[in-house]
Amino acid sequence: MDARTMEPRKPEIGNSALYSDVIAGMSRSPKGLSPKWFYDDRGSAIFEEITQLSEYYPSRTERAILETGLARIEAHVPAGAALVELGSGASVKTRLLLNGLKGLSTYVPVDISEDFLHASAAELATDFPRLDVRPVVADFMQPVPLPDLGGQPVVGFFPGSTIGNLSPDAARALLMRLGEWPDHDTLILGVDLVKAPETLVAAYDDASGVTARFNLNLLRRLNREAGAEFDLETFRHKAIWNATEARVEMHLQSLEDQSVQIGDHVVEFAAGETIHTENSHKYSVESLSELARTAGWHLAEVLTDPQALFAVAILHRT
């Protein structure tokens, strides 16, 4: 349909922040969206399915590293420390550290989702009565104000290779901000490693199509919350390995020339054009060490699995 013949309509927009971000992203060339919008209720549930897939090694591999490496991690954790987790949850990985690091006195979960954060913090406070659980509602992509911890040593925890979703410059900026926290001298960081491209792409384009459903659910969310009218049948999930940037990219590719109404805007797509929805940067030990160095940290120790698929890195402030 020619965009000029489409009748304007009153947009039905339930999420103004999402709408603003979508219009900005669709105005760029190439088009793109922030991966933070993946995680509505349906998207979060689909992601849990992804973590159980045989192709998706990061979650189970990181968990195994934490289980087998607890003693080595504990050697870097001062007595009476406060563990501050970015993008927190009541996950198995969190509980592994809260159970295994006996010197912890405080747990500070940081998350942007207030209801989920307070519910999971209350559950953890019940399950770990020895800990002072002090949740902080914040977007860790902005400066995070920690509660007054009375001079307790702070140990950061940033699992899941979430740092890989950031560009190298954004990752460096985040590490620099974390280094500004008072008394923060140790960071436990989950990092996905560079490996065979076929292994990497399979983790983001599984044979059963779960990751495709996850990616396409973003369009469903735009239809529901941002006044969009995407036809999901005219887009497909696409995952590629970008060797130059050392990252897996996820895209939604238009299967035809089409016009899509989003609120009171009309966005044109050519056949084959994509919406870039996520990057997942992969690191070598050398590139991670360089990233840490330029952000004011020292790579003190790296724990990995026997196949060198994933790493849990221990960083110290320089």
N, C-alpha and C positions, 0 to 999 in steps of 0.2 A: 504493500500500500504506500502510495506517495505521502510523505509526511505532511505536505501542504493540504491534502484533502481530509486529514484526520480532524474530527471535531474536538475542540478543547473541552475538557471536563474538569469538574472540581476534584482535586486530588484528595484521596482518603489516606492520610498520612498519620500513622500511629506512633512513629518514632522519628522525631525531627532530627536527632543527631545522625541516625542511620541515613535518612533522606539526604541531608546535607553532604555526608561523606560519599554517598552514591553519585550524586550529581557532579561532585568534584572529580570523582574517579572516572566517570564516564566522559568527562570533558577533556581528559588527558589523552595523549597518544604515545604509546598504546594505552588502552583502557585498563583500569585496575581497581581492585577493592582490597580493603584491609582484612586480613584473616581473622581479626577479632570478632567479625560479624558472623563467623561460622557457628558460634556457640549459643544458639537459642536452645530450648529444651530438646527439640528433635535432633539438632546438630550435636549436642552433647551426648545424647544417647547413641547416635550413630558412631561418634568417635570412640565410645566405649567398645562398640563392636569391632572397630578397627584395631584396637589394642589387643584383641584376642586372635587376630588373623595370623596364620602361619607366616605370611609374607612380612608382617609388620613386627620386626625384631626389636625396635628401640625400647619399648616399655618393659618387656620381660627381661631383656638383656641388662638394662640399667638396674632393675630390681635385683637380679642375680649378683651384679657387681657390688651393690650395696650390702647384700646379705653376706657375701664372702669377704668383703673388705672392711667390715665394721671396726675391727680392731685397729687397722691402719688408719682409718678415718678418725677414730677416737683419740689417737695420738696427737692429732692437730686441734683438738677441742679443749680449751681451758676449763678447769673446774668452775662451776657456777655460771656457765655461759648461757646466753639467750640465743636460741635458734630462731632466725628470722627467715621465713619461707616466702618467696615471691610466687604469685599465682597458686596459692595454697589450696589444699583440699584435705579431706580425711582419707587420703589414698594409702595404699599399702606401703609405698615408698616413704611417706611421712611417718607412718607408724613404725617402720623399721628403725628410723633414726631416733624417734622418741623412746622406743623400747631399748635400743642398743646403746645409746650414748648416756651413760648413767650420770655423767657430770652436769647435765643440763638442769637449769633451774627454772627457765622461762621459755615459752614458745610464743612467737609473734607471727601469726599467719597474716599475709597481706593479699587481698583480693579485691577486685572491682565490683564483684557481685555481693551486695550487702546481705541479702537474705540468706544466700547459700553460705557465706562466710560465717555469719553468726550461728547458724544451725550446726555447721561442722565444728566450729570452735567450742560450742556448748557440749557436743558429743565427746570431743577430745578432752575437755576439762573433766568430764565425768570418768573417762577411761584412764586418765593420767592425773590422779589427784595430787601427785607430788609436784606437778608443774603449775606455774602461774601462766595461764593462757590469756593472751592480750591481743585480740584481733584488731587489725587496722584496715579500714576500707580505703583503698587507694588504687590508682592506675600506676603500675610500676614503670610505665613509660614516661612518667612525670616524677619529679622529686617526691620521695616518700618520707613523710615525717614520722619517725619512730616515737613511741611513748618514752617517757623518762624511765630509763632502766637502771638508774642509780649507779652508773659506772660499771655495770656488768660487762664482761667481754662479749662481743657480738660475733656470732657465726652465721653467715648467710647461707641459704640453701636455695638453689635455682635449678631444679631438676628438669628432666624431660626434653632436653636439647631445645627448649623454647628460645634460647639465645640464637639458634639457627634461623629463626623466623625474621631476625633483624638483619639489616644490611651491616657490613663490617663497621661502617661509621656509627650507626645507631648502637651496635653492640658495644663498641668502644665507649660511647657516651654513657651508656647504662652502667658499665663497669666503673667508670669514673665517678658517677653519682653514688654508686654503692660504696665506693672508697671514702666518701665524705661522711658516712654515718659515724657517729662517735663510737670509739672503741671497737671498730669493725676491722679486724686484722686477718680473718679467715673466711674463705668462700668455698662452698662445695658446689660444683658446677657440673651438670650433665651435658655432655657434648657428643653428637653423632659424628662418626669418623668417615673420611673419604674411603670408598671401597669400589668394588666392581659396579659399573653403571647398571647392569641388569638387576643386581640385588637392590640397588637404590630405587630404581624406577618401579620395580615390583612392589616395594613397600608403599608406594603412593598410587599404584594402579593395579590392585589385586584382581585375581581371576574371577572372584565372585561378585565384583562390582560394588563392594561396600564403600570404598573411597569415592567412587563416582557418585553414589547417592549422597554422600557427605558434601561433596562439592556442589552438586546440583541443588541441594537443600538451601544453599545460599540464595538462589533465585526464588525459591518458594518463600523464603523469609522476606525478600524484597517485595514480592507480590502482596504479602500479608501486612507488612509494616511500613512500607515506603511508597505505597500507591503505584506499584509497578504492575505491568501486564506481560511478564515473560511467559512464553510457551516453552515449557521445559523439554518438550519433544524436539525442539529445534536447536538445542544446544547439547554438546557432549563434553564429558570430562576428558582432559588431556594432561598427562604428566610427562615431563622431559627432563633429561639430565643436561645441564648447562655446564660443560667442563671448564669454560673460560672463567666463570664466576664461582665454580665449585658449589653448585647448588642444584637441588631438584626444584623445578617450577611446576605449579599446578595452574591450569587454565580452564576456562569454560569457552568452548569454541562454537561459534555460530555455524550451523549447517547450511545456511542459505542467506541471501540478501534479505534483510528485514528491518522494519521500524518497530521500536518498542516504546510504548508510553510509560513514563515514570513520573508520577505526579502530573505537573503541568508542562513537563518537558517531553520531547520526542528524541530518542537516541537511535541513530542509524548504525546498522551492522552490515558489513560486507560478508559474503560467504567465506568462511575460513578465518575471519577475524576473531580474536580472543579477548576475554576479560582475564587479566592476570590476577589470580586470587591468593596465591601463597608462594613464598620462597622458603626453602629449607636448606640453609647453608651447612656444608659439611667441612670439618676441620681435620687437618693432620696435627700431630703433636707439635710440629714446628710452627705451623700457622697459628695454633692456639697460644703457644708460648709468646709469639710476636704480638698477638692481640693483647694478651695480658700485660706484656711489658709496656706497650704504648699507652695503656690505661692506668699504669701505676701499680701493677700487681706482678707477682713472681709465681711462676708455675712450680709449686713445691713438690707435687707428686701426682702421678697419673695412674689410676686403676682402670684396667680394661679386662675384657673377656678373652678366652683363648683364641677366638677368631678375629680379634681386634675390630669388632663391629662398632663398639660404643665405648665411651670413656667417662669415668667420673674423675674430674680434675679437682685437686686441692690447690687453691690460690692463696698466697699470703701478700699482704700489703708490703710494698717496697719502701 
